[in-house]
Amino acid sequence: MGAFYITGVHSFPGVWRLNLLSFTPCFVPGVIAYILCRRVQPRVSAFLWPANLLILVLVFLVRPGWPFAWIIALAVGVSAVFFKEQPNGYVNATTHNIAKYSYGIYLGHTFCIWAAFIFLNRFPGYVEGLVFAVLIMAVPIISFTVIERPGIRVGKHIADLLTVTPVGDTLDTERVRSVTA
């Protein structure tokens, strides 16, 4: 997909409008990680995860650019499944909520800044700040509920369709019921 974009963007008129293709390789590693997490047992300490990310950021900074960003995104997606979950429940809950709404913050922050500080520029600063604070919380929640959650469900369904379960791995439901009863 990325190779098509690199070659096609200059070869075919109007392809530049499909620039979403240039970001596809950045999202595919998430699908790969989702599939791998069902097959890989995490063995590396959670405390090494920040070091892993730092190393990948530093490697990217040596050679920044889209094609290399795709490789780094793939490395993040593939390596994530090897790290154990962080044991602190409070940290997990906090980071879960940040991650849950981060894409909505990313997509909506420009609108929130425009609405609060440009559109309402005749209002006092505290009104602008209050509107910004409300919008920067509301827009990600709304976008998650209306756009992301349904998209995640579709992605999960597609990933489940692409995941082949080996014949020997199917559970005998009668055996499971008798053991758990």
NUPAMI-7001 format. One line per 4 residues: number of its first residue (from 1); their letters; for each residue y, z, x of N, C-alpha, C. Coordinates in Angstrom, 3 decimals, m for minus. Each point is the difference from the previous one (the first is absolute). Example, Ala and Ser with C-alpha at 12.3 -4.5 7.8 and 13.67 -1.06 7.14 Angstrom:
1) AS) m5.690:7.800:13.190:1.190:0.000:m0.890:1.200:0.000:0.900  1.050:m0.720:m0.350:1.190:0.060:0.820:1.090:0.730:m0.770
END
This chain:
1) MGAF) m1.180:0.000:0.838:1.180:0.000:m0.838:1.244:0.000:0.883  0.012:0.888:0.986:1.150:0.074:0.900:0.149:m1.268:0.822  m1.134:m0.568:0.439:0.056:m1.231:0.783:0.557:m1.145:m0.843  m0.383:m0.044:m1.290:0.546:m1.030:m0.890:1.511:0.140:m0.108
5) YITG) 0.460:1.232:m0.128:1.435:0.212:m0.130:0.738:m0.461:1.257  m0.515:0.388:1.155:0.664:m0.355:1.257:0.096:m1.515:0.155  m1.085:m0.708:m0.298:0.031:m1.461:0.147:0.655:m0.675:m1.192  m0.257:0.487:m1.194:0.484:m0.654:m1.213:1.467:0.186:m0.296
9) VHSF) 0.590:1.096:0.431:1.396:0.272:m0.325:0.925:m1.073:0.576  m0.393:m0.593:1.099:0.836:m1.027:0.611:m0.462:m1.409:m0.364  m1.223:m0.140:m0.523:m0.561:m1.317:m0.259:0.224:m0.491:m1.424  0.041:0.922:m0.955:0.092:m0.393:m1.395:1.328:0.459:m0.599
13) PGVW) 0.748:m0.926:m0.610:1.280:0.392:m0.600:m0.204:1.026:m1.122  0.824:1.006:m0.020:m0.027:1.000:m1.060:m0.963:1.143:0.201  m0.867:m0.068:1.020:m0.967:1.074:0.226:0.701:1.302:0.376  1.186:m0.105:0.569:0.732:1.221:0.376:0.207:0.907:m1.196
17) RLNL) m0.020:m0.579:m1.206:0.170:0.826:m1.205:m1.201:0.903:m0.237  m1.104:m0.333:0.598:m1.215:0.796:m0.153:m0.142:1.001:1.134  1.102:0.539:0.458:m0.042:0.877:1.165:m0.818:1.262:m0.223  m0.444:0.249:m1.211:m0.894:1.120:m0.258:m1.280:m0.158:0.829
21) LSFT) m0.368:m1.236:0.268:m1.181:m0.251:0.830:0.114:0.638:1.375  1.214:0.082:0.512:0.159:0.570:1.335:m0.310:1.491:0.023  0.006:0.647:m1.157:m0.283:1.432:m0.063:m1.450:0.297:m0.372  m0.723:m0.993:m0.467:m1.387:0.204:m0.422:m0.848:0.657:1.084
25) PCFV) 0.067:m0.452:1.258:m0.821:0.654:1.028:0.342:1.478:0.200  1.150:0.441:m0.452:0.350:1.415:0.123:m0.653:0.840:m1.095  m0.397:m0.627:m1.111:m0.624:0.733:m1.096:m1.520:m0.094:0.020  m0.539:m1.063:0.570:m1.450:m0.188:0.068:m0.690:1.154:0.737
29) PGVI) 0.578:0.546:1.086:m0.668:1.132:0.659:m0.233:1.195:m0.927  0.849:0.185:m0.985:m0.226:1.076:m0.975:m1.252:m0.244:m0.816  m0.233:m1.241:m0.371:m1.218:m0.351:m0.734:m1.216:0.191:0.901  0.126:m0.418:1.244:m1.100:0.175:0.962:m0.300:1.489:0.178
33) AYIL) 1.042:0.812:0.129:m0.194:1.453:0.158:m0.678:0.588:m1.231  0.390:m0.461:m1.180:m0.609:0.495:m1.241:m1.503:m0.286:m0.015  m0.362:m1.202:0.408:m1.414:m0.370:0.027:m0.739:0.787:1.089  0.621:0.118:1.190:m0.646:0.718:1.105:m0.179:1.491:m0.284
37) CRRV) 0.934:0.591:m0.749:m0.093:1.452:m0.223:m1.241:0.373:m0.796  m0.600:m0.951:m0.661:m1.250:0.252:m0.721:m1.215:m0.081:0.924  0.200:m0.547:1.190:m1.130:m0.251:0.900:0.070:0.782:1.315  1.172:0.515:0.352:0.195:0.642:1.301:0.193:1.496:m0.201
41) QPRV) m0.693:0.777:0.803:0.157:1.451:m0.019:1.104:0.376:0.983  1.106:0.608:m0.465:1.068:0.392:0.931:m0.506:1.035:1.001  0.306:m0.209:1.283:m0.476:0.904:1.048:1.115:0.498:0.918  1.153:m0.643:m0.029:1.086:0.350:0.913:0.901:1.037:m0.685
45) SAFL) 0.436:0.990:0.751:0.839:1.069:m0.531:1.287:m0.552:m0.628  0.375:0.578:m1.115:1.223:m0.402:m0.705:1.232:0.199:0.869  m0.058:0.927:0.902:1.162:0.295:0.840:0.294:m1.113:1.009  m0.961:m0.925:0.190:0.212:m1.136:0.900:0.597:m1.211:m0.722
49) WPAN) 0.060:0.054:m1.325:0.555:m1.121:m0.773:1.454:m0.298:0.381  0.883:0.999:0.112:1.373:m0.318:0.423:0.047:m0.662:1.384  m0.863:0.424:0.910:m0.036:m0.615:1.327:m0.437:m1.465:m0.109  m0.965:m0.269:m0.856:m0.453:m1.373:m0.233:1.165:m0.859:m0.495
53) LLIL) 0.731:0.502:m0.979:1.142:m0.750:m0.534:1.079:m0.199:1.060  0.278:1.034:0.775:1.014:m0.099:1.047:m0.384:m1.072:1.025  m1.257:m0.013:0.397:m0.461:m1.012:0.954:0.166:m1.401:m0.580  m0.362:m0.181:m1.265:0.133:m1.318:m0.619:1.461:m0.418:m0.130
57) VLVF) 0.884:0.945:m0.303:1.439:m0.309:m0.058:0.498:m0.409:1.369  m0.388:0.740:1.023:0.432:m0.337:1.363:m0.520:m1.369:0.432  m1.247:m0.302:m0.358:m0.556:m1.316:0.322:0.803:m1.078:m0.721  0.347:0.249:m1.265:0.804:m0.980:m0.736:1.375:m0.185:0.635
61) LVRP) 0.604:1.081:0.466:1.329:m0.094:0.593:0.003:m0.830:1.289  m1.151:m0.088:0.658:m0.109:m0.836:1.187:0.117:m1.476:m0.386  m0.534:m0.332:m1.164:0.013:m1.395:m0.441:0.276:m0.074:m1.497  1.229:0.264:m0.433:0.304:m0.045:m1.430:0.005:m1.430:m0.539
65) GWPF) m0.311:m0.137:m1.259:m0.010:m1.309:m0.646:m1.104:m0.068:m1.033  0.116:m0.945:m0.925:m0.946:m0.083:m1.113:m1.444:m0.177:0.405  m0.355:m0.989:0.780:m1.435:m0.135:0.280:m0.601:1.260:0.630  0.737:0.647:0.878:m0.512:1.222:0.628:0.003:1.164:m0.995
69) AWII) 0.957:0.008:m0.925:0.034:1.039:m1.037:m1.268:m0.052:m0.851  m0.504:m1.198:m0.242:m1.234:m0.130:m0.774:m1.173:0.642:0.734  m0.039:m0.161:1.307:m1.076:0.592:0.800:0.113:1.528:m0.027  1.214:0.503:0.118:0.211:1.456:m0.043:m0.374:0.544:m1.374
73) ALAV) 0.396:m0.699:m1.071:m0.361:0.434:m1.350:m1.520:0.037:m0.164  m0.678:m0.999:0.545:m1.462:m0.010:m0.047:m0.573:1.185:0.768  0.568:0.302:1.149:m0.467:1.138:0.805:0.198:1.320:m0.754  1.120:0.139:m0.692:0.242:1.219:m0.793:m1.035:0.098:m1.122
77) GVSA) m0.191:m1.101:m0.736:m0.944:0.006:m1.114:m1.426:0.291:0.417  m0.431:m0.598:1.098:m1.378:0.194:0.456:m0.180:1.387:0.610  0.975:0.457:0.778:m0.158:1.301:0.670:0.122:1.175:m0.965  0.717:m0.157:m1.087:0.237:1.120:m0.927:m1.292:0.614:m0.515
81) VFFK) m1.006:m0.802:m0.224:m1.243:0.499:m0.590:m0.809:0.882:0.953  0.328:m0.024:1.289:m0.759:0.782:0.971:0.530:1.427:0.167  1.150:0.298:m0.598:0.607:1.319:0.137:m0.349:0.877:m1.191  m0.355:1.247:0.284:m0.289:0.963:m1.060:1.278:0.309:m0.770
85) EQPN) m0.175:0.513:m1.212:1.157:0.368:m0.808:0.660:1.244:0.581  1.308:0.024:m0.084:0.788:1.137:0.475:m0.381:1.221:m0.837  m0.308:1.155:0.612:m0.525:1.149:m0.746:1.038:0.806:m0.794  1.285:m0.131:0.304:1.022:0.794:m0.680:0.310:m0.599:m1.369
89) GYVN) m0.327:0.723:m1.067:0.185:m0.488:m1.368:1.454:m0.289:m0.350  0.913:0.850:0.476:1.418:m0.211:m0.295:0.505:m1.293:0.643  m0.378:m0.222:1.249:0.395:m1.228:0.700:m0.597:m1.206:m0.713  m1.266:0.112:m0.428:m0.641:m1.104:m0.705:0.722:m0.328:m1.301
93) ATTH) 0.344:1.018:m0.770:0.682:m0.236:m1.278:1.370:m0.626:0.227  0.734:0.488:0.981:1.331:m0.529:0.286:m0.069:m1.447:0.460  m0.866:m0.275:0.970:m0.102:m1.366:0.507:m0.578:m0.943:m1.048  m0.870:0.501:m0.869:m0.534:m0.834:m1.081:1.127:m0.468:m0.919
97) NIAK) 0.883:0.913:m0.377:1.105:m0.378:m0.884:0.992:m0.926:0.691  0.275:0.238:1.268:0.891:m0.902:0.742:m0.621:m1.394:0.054  m1.284:m0.055:0.330:m0.677:m1.298:0.094:m0.089:m0.677:m1.365  m0.232:0.777:m1.020:m0.142:m0.547:m1.352:1.249:m0.754:m0.432
101) YSYG) 1.161:0.530:0.326:1.253:m0.604:m0.446:0.751:m0.736:1.106  m0.563:m0.075:1.199:0.736:m0.592:1.120:0.313:m1.475:m0.208  m0.915:m0.738:m0.586:0.255:m1.426:m0.208:1.127:m0.188:m1.022  0.034:0.835:m1.015:1.087:m0.054:m0.980:1.332:0.365:0.632
105) IYLG) m0.015:0.951:0.925:1.231:0.352:0.726:0.431:m1.198:0.843  m0.957:m0.600:0.683:0.289:m1.165:0.844:0.593:m1.135:m0.825  m0.619:m0.302:m1.139:0.481:m1.103:m0.826:1.296:0.327:m0.733  0.160:1.249:m0.415:1.130:0.345:m0.854:1.224:0.562:0.691
109) HTFC) m0.105:0.359:1.279:1.125:0.708:0.626:1.268:m0.848:0.067  m0.137:m1.316:0.183:1.191:m0.854:0.051:0.704:0.009:m1.351  m0.770:m0.105:m1.075:0.589:0.065:m1.344:0.674:1.347:m0.231  m0.665:1.079:0.406:0.558:1.347:m0.199:1.320:0.158:0.758
113) IWAA) 0.052:m0.484:1.220:1.243:0.068:0.796:1.084:m0.823:m0.672  m0.342:m1.225:m0.433:0.984:m0.867:m0.659:0.524:0.648:m1.282  m0.924:0.483:m0.846:0.410:0.570:m1.285:0.890:1.222:0.187  m0.355:0.872:0.927:0.735:1.254:0.173:1.308:m0.181:0.746
117) FIFL) m0.011:m0.806:1.059:1.166:m0.032:0.885:0.858:m1.263:m0.113  m0.539:m1.070:m0.551:0.784:m1.219:m0.179:0.434:m0.122:m1.460  m0.972:m0.010:m0.907:0.305:m0.139:m1.420:0.865:1.150:m0.507  m0.284:1.201:0.467:0.757:1.185:m0.448:1.040:0.437:1.034
121) NRFP) 0.539:m0.925:0.781:0.898:0.370:1.091:1.317:0.621:m0.465  0.348:m0.108:m1.251:1.241:0.605:m0.505:m0.189:1.462:m0.430  m1.225:0.440:0.003:m0.286:1.383:m0.383:0.097:0.893:1.231  0.193:1.308:m0.216:0.046:0.935:1.138:m1.325:m0.014:0.779
125) GYVE) 0.080:0.371:1.264:m1.157:m0.014:0.888:m1.164:0.826:m0.504  0.291:1.155:m0.636:m1.096:0.838:m0.475:m0.752:m0.680:m1.143  0.680:m0.814:m0.821:m0.664:m0.743:m1.066:m0.891:m1.081:0.620  0.549:m0.712:0.984:m0.796:m1.018:0.695:m1.251:0.621:0.625
129) GLVF) 0.179:1.142:0.653:m1.134:0.684:0.636:m1.033:0.454:m1.010  0.461:0.522:m1.128:m0.918:0.450:m1.046:m0.763:m1.179:m0.596  0.701:m1.091:m0.284:m0.653:m1.200:m0.541:m1.026:m0.527:1.004  0.376:m0.026:1.271:m0.939:m0.458:1.025:m1.239:0.895:0.038
133) AVLI) 0.195:1.319:m0.026:m1.128:0.933:0.051:m0.942:m0.203:m1.186  0.571:m0.201:m1.180:m0.826:m0.209:m1.189:m0.739:m1.339:0.097  0.731:m1.041:0.383:m0.623:m1.327:0.084:m1.081:m0.079:1.073  0.243:0.615:1.159:m0.970:m0.102:1.098:m1.301:0.734:m0.335
137) MAVP) 0.047:0.889:m0.995:m1.227:0.640:m0.475:m0.589:m0.754:m1.195  0.866:m0.452:m0.916:m0.485:m0.638:m1.232:m0.557:m1.405:0.237  0.685:m0.801:0.797:m0.427:m1.393:0.210:m1.406:m0.075:0.604  m0.314:0.768:1.049:m1.373:m0.065:0.531:m1.059:0.470:m1.003
141) IISF) 0.320:1.016:m0.789:m0.971:0.485:m0.988:m0.251:m1.070:m1.059  1.071:m0.621:m0.468:m0.131:m1.062:m1.005:m0.736:m1.203:0.588  0.365:m0.399:1.213:m0.664:m1.172:0.595:m1.477:0.282:0.265  m0.339:1.235:0.381:m1.402:0.341:0.211:m0.768:m0.090:m1.316
145) TVIE) 0.587:0.556:m1.046:m0.669:0.047:m1.296:m0.160:m1.387:m0.617  1.035:m0.818:0.119:0.009:m1.299:m0.678:m0.607:m1.124:0.837  0.181:0.049:1.325:m0.429:m1.113:0.846:m1.170:0.394:0.913  0.183:1.052:0.795:m0.991:0.312:1.032:m1.338:0.462:m0.562
149) RPGI) 0.007:0.976:m0.906:m1.268:0.528:m0.518:m0.839:m1.114:m0.623  0.575:m0.854:m0.860:m0.819:m1.114:m0.506:m0.468:m0.934:1.123  0.844:m0.250:0.999:m0.392:m0.850:1.120:m1.114:0.623:0.823  0.060:1.303:0.203:m1.054:0.713:0.734:m1.319:m0.104:m0.748
153) RVGK) 0.058:0.126:m1.315:m1.230:m0.119:m0.798:m0.612:m1.394:0.150  0.841:m1.034:m0.038:m0.495:m1.365:0.178:m0.587:m0.154:1.402  0.712:0.498:1.022:m0.494:m0.076:1.377:m1.317:0.727:0.175  m0.126:1.172:m0.608:m1.245:0.770:0.086:m1.135:m0.771:m0.654
157) HIAD) 0.287:m0.607:m1.136:m1.021:m0.785:m0.695:m0.455:m1.175:0.870  0.937:m0.697:0.615:m0.337:m1.128:0.877:m0.806:0.487:1.203  0.435:1.114:0.617:m0.729:0.549:1.153:m1.411:0.409:m0.403  m0.152:0.575:m1.199:m1.329:0.377:m0.470:m0.882:m1.227:m0.204
161) LLTV) 0.597:m1.089:m0.493:m0.763:m1.235:m0.178:m0.438:m0.590:1.342  0.841:0.179:1.030:m0.306:m0.555:1.315:m0.950:0.876:0.817  m0.184:1.239:m0.430:m0.870:0.928:0.716:m1.428:m0.173:m0.502  m0.892:m0.351:0.899:m1.402:m0.190:m0.347:m0.745:1.277:0.335
165) TPVG) m0.688:0.550:m0.982:m0.793:1.203:0.221:m1.420:m0.410:0.355  m0.476:0.429:1.179:m1.386:m0.315:0.369:m0.980:0.556:m1.030  m1.104:m0.704:m0.246:m0.953:0.379:m1.035:m0.501:1.425:0.200  m0.263:0.418:1.218:m0.514:1.338:0.258:1.014:1.110:m0.228
169) DTLD) 1.283:m0.342:m0.151:1.035:1.019:m0.164:0.292:0.344:m1.456  m0.633:m0.670:m0.953:0.271:0.306:m1.397:m0.645:1.328:m0.348  0.688:0.780:m0.809:m0.509:1.303:m0.378:m0.896:m0.095:m1.225  m1.068:0.736:0.008:m0.852:0.110:m1.169:0.605:1.084:m0.881
173) TERV) 0.625:m0.403:m1.116:0.724:0.974:m0.825:m0.914:1.059:m0.583  m1.240:m0.361:m0.322:m0.932:1.008:m0.531:m0.299:1.054:1.054  m0.194:m0.424:1.260:m0.281:0.939:1.078:1.195:0.920:0.221  1.221:m0.552:m0.047:1.218:0.792:0.192:0.141:1.008:m1.130
177) RSVT) m0.267:m0.432:m1.240:0.102:0.931:m1.140:m0.996:1.146:0.131  m1.235:m0.308:0.437:m1.014:1.057:0.094:0.331:0.990:1.106  0.609:m0.459:1.073:0.363:0.894:1.107:1.181:0.877:m0.393  0.978:m0.572:m0.731:1.210:0.754:m0.339:m0.175:0.856:m1.252
181) A) m1.063:m0.197:m0.770:m0.182:0.751:m1.253:m0.490:1.394:0.234
END
